[in-house]
Each structure stands twice: as structure tokens, then as C-alpha cells.
Amino acid sequence: MSELIEKLNRLKKERNAVILAHYYQNAEIQDVADFMGDSLALAQEAKKISADVILFCGVHFMAETAKILNPTKTVLVPDMDAGCSLADSAPPELFRKWVDEHHDHVVISYINCSADVKAMSDIICTSSNAHKIVNSVPLDTPICFAPDKYLGSYLAKKLGRDMVLWNGSCQVHEIFSESEVINLMHQFPDAAVLAHPECPENILDYADFIGSTTAIIKEATTSAKNDIIVLTESGIIHQLKKIAPHKNYIPVPSLEGCACNECPYMKLNTIAKMVSALETLQPEIIMDESLRLRTLRPLERMLELS
């Protein structure tokens, strides 16, 4: 592994490349990244990058966002098959019909969607800024929210907004075991329970804190509690241990019984694939310019509001 990492660093210099990575990546990828972040932070960082090449270690829609914001740069992904179940839950042709049926609504789309869906939206949001984005819409203006029904439901309840929700979900956050949450709370009675708003309502009901990936990291590492029950993708625990190693971070098993809940798409990326991407400049994110421009408008609106 050390030889691969040495080769990766050499290629990065030769290509004038920067490595962006999401918190759900494998630990070794997190450790070699130039910048770590959640979807909002990665989008903001992508806009100000001066490197010629962006190697994006996350999932496909994240790399697409980097390309939308950096049309003249080469944007690479380690594995083009690193998709997203939430993005896949909103096929563009069905989404178009839905938008047309609600033509008088403002369409807010969670960033976890394809470029085609973004292009049909009025504003993009992330879990970090969703409250602010929803509240930016006048109270008398109806809202369509897509594609995550659980995040949309959480926002509607918290903000008192009546929103039409697309029926989509994240396969990772949807399958946390409620009985295992209860068991862990009994085992660790003084633990803080931290959850991502992509979780279903029955899971969020147990949470002491609900927030984005970045917000969970901050809350977990600054909390007075030493036991932290984590209701999001378990890749986050690597960062938690680096920041506050003295604490006990407890991942919640899924309904399928695995010890922790991982995104299979995020885990497709590897150091070896990163090396190959910088050697060959493939796989590259290519985007039609007319689509990019249509998608840029709702993304820039999000960044302005953030």
C-alpha cells in the first residue's frame, strides 16, 4: 500500500491534481485526500480549485457537481460505477412528468441527484443548508422536494412547510435497525444518539441530534458525552477517531444484520483505482455544455444562499 500511495502522490504532482474525498470513503482514501468534506463543503471547495485535474473520491453525482462548477478542468473518478441509490430513485423522464404536474411549485432538489434532475430544479440543497434553502422560499409558494422523502419529511415537520415529496431514499440510511438502536441505548445509557436526516422518522425519533455529516462530526467530537451512537454511514467514524480518539463511537447495524452500515458505492473507490485514474486520466466526467449550463443555475443559487 505504501508504494501505491507514493505513486499516487507522484502522479498528483505530475498532473497538477487535487484529491477531493467524501467522509464515507475508506480510511486510506480519507488519509490521502487534499480536502475532506460533505456534499456542501465539497461543492464549495470545487468552485475555488486552481489545479488542472480534480480526482473526486465519492459517488458519481458529486463528481458531476465538480464538473458543472469547473467546466475547463479534467474531473476524474476512480470508479464510474460508484453511483447512488438516492440519485437512481429519480429517473429524469419520470421526474420531468412530476415537475410538469406541479408547474406552479418551486422545485428544491437535494444534491444527491443526477445532473438531469438538477437541471429541472429551481434550487439545489444539501443536508447542511436545507433549512436555509427551504426557508428562502416565500411561505405562500408551494414547494416540491426531491428526491429524498425522509429528508423532505423531516424538513416539512421541522419548518412547518407543506411540501410535495418525491418517493426516493438512500439505501444506507433507510435500513438502520430500530431494535438495534434500542439495544445500543440500553447498553450505553449515557450515549448521545446522532443521526443524519436521511434516516426514516422512526429512527430519527431516538436521536438527540439530527444533522449533516459535518454537523454530526462537530457534535460528536465536542459533545460532553464519551459514548456516541452513530446513525449515518460508518466511514465517518475514521474522522471521528482522528479528531477525538478518546471517545467510543458505536455504529448501528442495519436490518440485514451487518455490524455497521456502509454504502457499497462509496466503497468501490480504492487507492489502486485512484492511481490508474491519474495515470490514464480516465474515467473522466464529460458533460454536454447545454446541460451543464442548465444545471449551473440552481447550483449557483444554492451556493449564493449558503
Secondary structure, 3 states (H helix, E strand, C coil): CHHHHHHHHHHHHHHCEEEEEECCCCHHHHHHCCEEECHHHHHHHHHCCCCCEEEEECCHHHHHHHHHHCCCCEEECCCCCCCCHHHHCCCHHHHHHHHHHCCCCEEEEECCCCHHHHHCCCEEECCCCHHHHHHCCCCCCCEEEECEHHHHHHHHHHHCCCEEECCECCHHHHCECHHHHHHHHHHCCCCEEEECCCCCHHHHCCCCEECCHHHHHHHHHHCCCCEEEEECCCCHHHHHHHHCCCCEEEECCECCCCCCCCCCCHHHCCHHHHHHHHHHCCCECCCCHHHHHHHHHHHHHHHHHC
